[in-house]
Amino acid sequence: MSGESTLAIIKPNAIEQGNTGEIIAMIEQSGFRIAAIKMLHMSTMQAEILYEEHKDKSFFGGLVNYMSSAPVIAIIVVKENAVKDFRILIGSTDPADAANGTIRKLFGATLRQNAIHGSDCAVNAKRETALFFSGFEVH
């Protein structure tokens, strides 16, 4: 299966609450193929690079600390129009504003603890994927 790839990261709160399996099932049921997956403890540097576009915002430090506070699950998902379709699947950044049935609506707690990260564009998907997976190519 070829297609576009994007990065998903299941955040600490979703893992701690035991929602990993349900989130992965939703991803697969939505037509995404999991090309790579691993659990890791994100370093502060990885979190800073991941969210570098927000470095001048007041929430940056808290977000970096949160993402590097406990294990996360990084996943490369593949599908035609993966970035766009994945953003629809996960929903709005704020779970309170997310559409019903989206991952963030179902499993997110707050703006920061919103259960899952998804790349916002193809360029960032490639950059972010390289932070966690070396030498990845869609097959």
C-alpha positions in Angstrom: 0.0 0.0 0.0 1.5 3.3 -1.0 0.3 6.7 0.0 1.3 9.7 2.1 2.6 9.2 5.6 2.2 11.3 8.7 3.2 11.1 12.4 0.9 10.4 15.3 2.0 10.5 18.9 -0.2 9.0 21.6 0.3 11.4 24.5 1.1 10.4 28.1 -2.4 11.0 29.4 -4.0 8.6 26.9 -1.4 5.9 27.8 -1.8 6.4 31.5 -5.6 6.1 31.1 -5.4 2.9 29.2 -6.7 4.3 25.9 -3.9 3.2 23.6 -5.6 0.1 22.2 -8.9 2.0 21.4 -6.9 4.8 19.8 -4.9 2.5 17.6 -8.1 0.6 16.7 -9.8 3.9 15.6 -6.7 4.7 13.4 -6.8 1.3 11.7 -10.6 1.3 11.3 -10.3 4.7 9.6 -8.2 3.1 6.8 -4.8 4.0 8.0 -2.0 1.4 7.8 0.5 1.5 10.6 3.9 1.4 9.0 6.0 1.8 12.2 5.3 2.1 15.9 7.3 2.4 19.1 7.0 3.5 22.7 9.6 5.9 23.9 10.4 8.5 26.5 10.7 11.7 24.5 13.7 13.8 25.5 13.3 17.5 26.3 15.2 18.2 23.1 12.9 16.1 20.9 9.9 17.8 22.4 11.4 21.3 21.8 12.1 20.3 18.2 8.6 18.8 17.7 6.9 21.9 18.9 9.4 24.5 17.7 6.8 26.5 15.9 5.3 27.3 19.3 8.6 28.3 21.0 7.6 32.0 21.5 4.2 31.1 23.0 3.4 31.1 26.7 2.4 27.4 26.7 5.6 26.1 25.1 7.5 25.2 28.3 4.6 23.4 29.8 3.9 21.5 26.6 7.6 20.4 26.4 7.7 19.4 30.0 4.4 17.4 29.6 5.5 15.6 26.5 8.8 14.6 28.0 7.3 13.6 31.4 6.3 10.1 30.6 6.3 7.5 27.8 4.6 8.3 24.5 3.8 6.1 21.5 5.1 7.3 18.1 3.3 5.9 15.1 3.8 6.4 11.3 0.5 6.0 9.6 0.0 5.7 5.8 -3.0 6.4 3.6 -3.8 8.5 0.6 -4.2 12.1 2.0 -2.9 10.9 5.3 -2.1 14.3 6.8 -5.5 15.8 6.1 -7.5 12.7 6.9 -5.6 12.2 10.2 -6.3 15.7 11.3 -10.0 15.1 10.7 -9.8 11.8 12.7 -8.1 13.4 15.7 -10.3 16.5 15.8 -9.7 20.1 17.1 -6.7 20.7 19.4 -9.0 21.6 22.2 -11.1 18.5 23.1 -14.0 20.8 24.2 -14.1 22.1 20.6 -13.5 18.7 18.8 -16.2 17.1 16.8 -18.1 14.1 18.3 -16.4 10.8 17.5 -12.9 12.2 17.1 -10.0 10.9 19.1 -9.5 14.1 21.0 -13.2 14.4 21.9 -13.3 10.8 23.1 -10.0 10.7 25.0 -8.7 14.2 25.4 -8.9 15.9 28.8 -7.5 19.4 28.2 -5.8 21.5 25.5 -2.4 20.1 26.5 -3.6 16.6 27.5 -5.6 16.1 24.3 -4.6 12.4 23.8 -2.8 12.6 20.5 -0.5 14.6 18.3 -0.8 14.6 14.5 1.4 16.5 12.0 -0.3 19.5 10.6 1.2 19.4 7.1 3.3 17.2 4.9 6.5 19.1 5.5 6.1 18.9 9.2 5.2 15.2 8.9 8.5 14.4 7.3 10.4 16.6 9.8 8.6 15.1 12.8 8.9 11.6 11.6 12.7 12.0 11.3 12.8 12.9 15.0 11.6 9.4 16.0 12.3 7.1 13.0 15.5 7.0 11.0 15.5 6.0 7.3 11.7 5.6 7.0 10.2 5.3 3.5 6.7 4.6 2.5 6.4 1.2 0.7 
